């Protein structure tokens, strides 16, 4: 069978990508870049478009004018059209649609502290990418020349999960503390078990129950993607799980801070509750910042609990592998070792390998969180100027907390942030908006000078973003309205029950047993 189609689409898409890159590099999109706040994406908008555009033009000419015969060359190069098709949509969503929605939502006014509507509702490139794919397949249909390449989308998601391991290190494990390990272990395992039990009672497919249990129990989208191959989940089941997680997270972002204030919870208590009860990482951070907009103590605790969930993911994958084989094959005497060896996905092993390498310091200093680490050995040009120091000195009297007063005094005296504790105090001061905008800008500049992101990890983070963007757009292209109707609304019902149970029970545990120290 010959897979390559003699069609001009790939060549046209390549020319469109080259045109986008050229217009950005020549400054023709300067107004759009400024309006949408795309300054940090300019490098991507030129380099990626030229790379993928060049590949598309070359292979597109081959599609049109070469003689195609059955074989590996035909099979693999035929996939380029679908790959470029997905990437073009992902780029338009990532660079134009998602930022435009962010601008519109900011114009509606802030909600949830300094979080805006697009963040609260999760209308970011992840959700918009899936929706774009669903729109393509249900309204326009996936073109025949793109079908072979669309199948690559899951490979993109798996590769993204592997690279997630580079963002963490064993330093986090040492800092987690017994409280977060016990709480997260109990509620993750409990949530997974409850979803599987309810799924069996409500007769949903094992694949749906398995992927939903990982998403609701562990850490949202990443866990959903990691567990999907183990339980052979369909694209629509993955989408249902992601949708359930995001919808639940929206409600939690609004309700958690309100309940926390009503109960007068401390920063550690609320951080522990949010990190346990809210699934999506961005929504955990949003709830923590909404609860304490004048500091980062709550956010740091919530991040600790969130990390614990990520690191427990391989255990859940093993559990689901054994559970799924027993359910599907009706084999009471299942050899657990054999199942783990045969069913445990290689890309999760890749995640563990990258985590181990990250812990050695090969990508970033071993003491880091997501590649960020403190280093105040900075060049002279990054020190505060006399004018910037004077502006802080003029407003120092507005600062009330003693730790922040001391941190500001050391910053003025040394023209740089002197310690991680000072950095935390100054970040909290900036969040509190006690000082003027100009003074806060000085604090942010000082923070950026000492809180570095390792170059390798920054690159990994960029790749992860694009792999997920590519994979989720392709995932959307495999979801039809008919398959959505067939799946029904059971995932939302089960997700709501489990999410509510986790939120209520974890709140009780936090109020009864968690104090303001870990």
Buried (B, 14 or more C-beta within 10 A) or exposed (E): EEBBBEBEBBBEBBBBBBEBBBBBBEEEBEEBBEEBEBEEBBEBBBEBBBEBBBBBBBBBBBBBEBEBEEEEEBBEBBBBBBBBBBBBBBBBBBBBBBBBBBEEBBEEEEBBBEBBBBBBBBBBBBBBBBBBBBEBBBEEEBBEBBBBBBBBBBBBBBBBBBBBBBBBBBBBBEEBBEBBBEBBBBBBBBBBBBBBBBBEEBEBBBBBBBBBBBBBBBBBBBBBBBBBBBBBBBBBBBBBBBBBBBBBBBBBBBBBBEBBEEBEBBBBBBBBBBBBBBBBBBBBBBBBBBBBBBBBBBBBBBBBBBBBBBBBBBBBBBBBBBBBBBBEEEEEEBEEEEBBEEBBBEBBBBBBEBBEBBBEBEBBBBBBBBBBBBEBEBEEEBBBEEEBBEBBEEBBEEBEBEBBBBBBBBBBEBBBBBEBEBBBBBBBBBBBEBBEEEBBBBBEEBBEBBBBBBEBBBBBBBBBBBBBBBBBBBBBBBBBEEBBEEBEEBBBBBBBBBBEBBBEBBBEBBEEEBEEEB
